[in-house]
Amino acid sequence: MPQSTIILIVIFSGLMIAVSFLIGLWSQKKADSAQAYFGATAMFGPVAVGLSSMAGIASAFALVGVPGIIYATGNTMTFWMLSGGAFALAYLILGKRVRAMAEVAPISSLGDIIDIRFNNNRLIKAFASIIITLGCVGYLAAQISAGSALIAHLLGWKPIVAGLIIFGILTIYTVLSGEVGGILTQAFQGFIMVVAGVVMIAAFFIITGGFGNVLEAVAAAPEVIGSNGVTKAMSPDMLGAWGLMPGGIALTWMLIPILGAVGQPQILVRLYAVKNPRDLPKAGIVTAITHTIVGFLAVCVGYGALYLVATGAIEPLASGDQAIYAFADYVGIFAQLLVYAAVLAAAMSSASMFLTTSSTLLSKDLPSALGINISPKNQVSVSRVFMFVLGIASIVVSIYSTEMVALLGTFGWGTLVSGTFPVFILGLLWERTTEKGALFGVTFSLIMNIVPFFGFKYPSALPAYFITTALAVAITVFVSLLTKKEPVSAKLDAVMKL
């Protein structure tokens, strides 16, 4: 890549970071209470909430990992983009009840929802807080690693330097403005991702002529040997119904994101951030549409890279993760500016989301579950300390401990799903869920998310988190049916009947 192009990419990405910092700095004045700082409760319209929720879900994995898997296996990963519909599903089935809780009680965190739903059960709150924190830390480290590697590669810096500069800035503005700044900066970063998506989708169809031409090119080039010594095997099966992987894996990539998105903190905490409850459907539509655009971006650049390699326009890629960059480089400077900034925006938006969520759990929800009472004003101060420490620690860990990041990455999405489903999804959708049922379910989930560190593996080809989630839900249902349903307040009863 020419040095002039690198300089332009860095300047454009730097402007994106600078604008994010200014938004976060300006947001500080809006974070004038503990409820605003921790939850931005009932503060924003559907566009800001929808864009920030999408940006929190569509991480660097979506923009870099998904095209890479498509380049390697074809249609197997394409089903992932159907998860765009999960947002509307979450807002439809959970939105009213979560948002209504903010009307009957002060809500600023997931722990507050647990308090209301399960009569201040400390064990449920503590175990759920630990599980969600584990998942958040894994995601946080992964985003920092991806963003730092991108800038380090462009500028020739050490990853630790790039990480400290970029995510150090992110940590500072997030510490100052909390969830208020988080929502606004994520909305801006999500907008960058959507613009990049529209441009790259259009470029895909202009360059390839559509998916029919991609199929013909891949089918006609069974093997491409590059002058760089890399060989890419092609096959018509790549664009079959399931791609090169077994159908069960392709179906898993369709099922897990759609169901799993409903239980992600990026969705749950945004449900009570909507200012007007009547705007919940609009927020769901904004999130669904924008995520579909970003999801289709990932699909298009993955197939676009396959097409370019199959037709000899570019050399075979040494790594599938290069697919989005290779296609952007081929399209030209305007695409490069947007794509590199979008990947960095995806990493930053997800990182800030998980930074605020994990620090809130550690400074507010977990102490409360342990019987440690901290005043709202002091909670904000404690949270800022946790946020700063978590931010710096995650930067160092993500750069210097690749093995640990990979291990933590196995938690991420699946850990959050397995921890939130028994408590929040079943707890809010099924009135018969009892405290004991939720406690047994979340306890099982916590244990089964820790034992893999000690070498435990399920005797199955299915992802471990899929089995853990299914068993945790089954245990919650079984125990709930065997135990007596606890009485609830009139306000909670009204919420559950919505």
C-alpha positions, 0 to 999 in steps of 0.5 A: 500500500502506498505511503500516501494512502496509509497517511490518508487512512490514518488521518481519517481514522484519527478524525473518527477517534477525535470526534468520538472523544469530543462526543464523549467529553460533551456527554459528561454534562448529561451524565449528571446522576448515577442513573444516567451514568450507569444506564442512560435510563429513558434518555435517548430516541430510537435512532441513537439507541438503535445505532448504538445497539447495532454497533455494540453487537457488530464488533470487529468479529463481524467486519473482519472475522465473518468475511474471513470465514466466508472466504474460507468456507463459503455459504456456511457463515452467510446465515449469520447475517440473518441475525439482523432480525434478532433485534426486532425480535428482542424489542418485541418480546422483551422491550415492553417489560424491560422498559416498563420496569424503568417506570415502576422502579429506578433502573440503571443496570441489569442487576436492578432488573434482577432485584425487581424480578427476583425479590432482591435475591443476592445469589442470582444477582451475584452469579449473573454479574460474574458470568456477564462480567466474564463474557464482557471481559473476553469481548473487551480484550478481543476488540482491543486486540483487533483494533490495536493490530490494525493501527499497528500494521498500518503505522508499523507501531508496536501493538501496545503503543497503538492500543494505549493510544486508541483505547486509552482515549476510549477509556478516558471519555468512557470514564468521564461520561459513562453510558451516556457517552457510550450510547452517543459515541456508539451511535456515531461509530455505528453510522460510520459502519453503515455508510461503509456498508452501503458503499461496499455493497454497491462496489461489490455489485458493480465489480462482480455483477452479482452473486451469479457471476461469483458462483461461476468464477469460483466454480471455474477455478478449482484451485488458484496458485499465487505468485506469493506462494499461497494456494486457494482451493475453490469449489462450487460447493462453497456456494451451495446451501451449507458451504463447505461445512456440515449443515448443522454448523451452518444452522448453528450460525443461523440459530445462535446469533438470532436467539443469542442476540436477544440475551446480549447486554448490548440489547438488554441495557438499551431497552430501558435507554429509550426515552419514550416507551412508544419508540421501542418498535422504532428502535428495533427497526433502526437496529434491524435495518442497520445491522442487516446493512453491516451484515450484508457488508460482511457477506459481500466483501467475503464473496468479493474477495473470493471473486477477485482471487478466482478471476486472478485480479488479486493474489490468494490471501494468506489469511481469511481475515485479510478479505475485507481489507483486500476487497477495500484495497481493490475498490480504491482509496475512498473505500479504504478510508471508510472500511479501515475506519469502520473496522476501528469503529466496530472495535471501539463501539463494542469495547466501550459497551463492554467496558461500561457494562463490566464496570457497572457490574463490578462497582454497583451490582456485585457489591450490592449482591454481597451486601456492600452498600455504596451510595449512588455518588460513590458508586459513580466514583468506584465505577470510574476507578474500575473502568480505568483499571479494566481498560488499561488491564485489558489493553495490556492483556490483549496485546501481551497474552494472546493465549489468554485472549483466545481463551477468554474469547471462548466465553464472549457471546456464548457465556453471555447467552448462557448467563442471561437466558435463565435470568432475563429471558425466561425470567421476563417471558415466563411468569412461572420462573421461580427464584430457585429455578433461576438460581439453579440455572444461573449456578449451572451456567457459572460452573460450566463456563469456568470448568473449560479453563480446567480442560473440561469438554462436552462429548459433542461436536456442538459448541459448548455454550450451545449445550450449556445454554440449553441445559441451563434453560432446561434446569431453570424450567424443571426446578421452577415447575417443582417449586412454588412460585413466589408472590410478586408486587402489584407493580411487577405483576402489571409489568409481567402482564404486558 
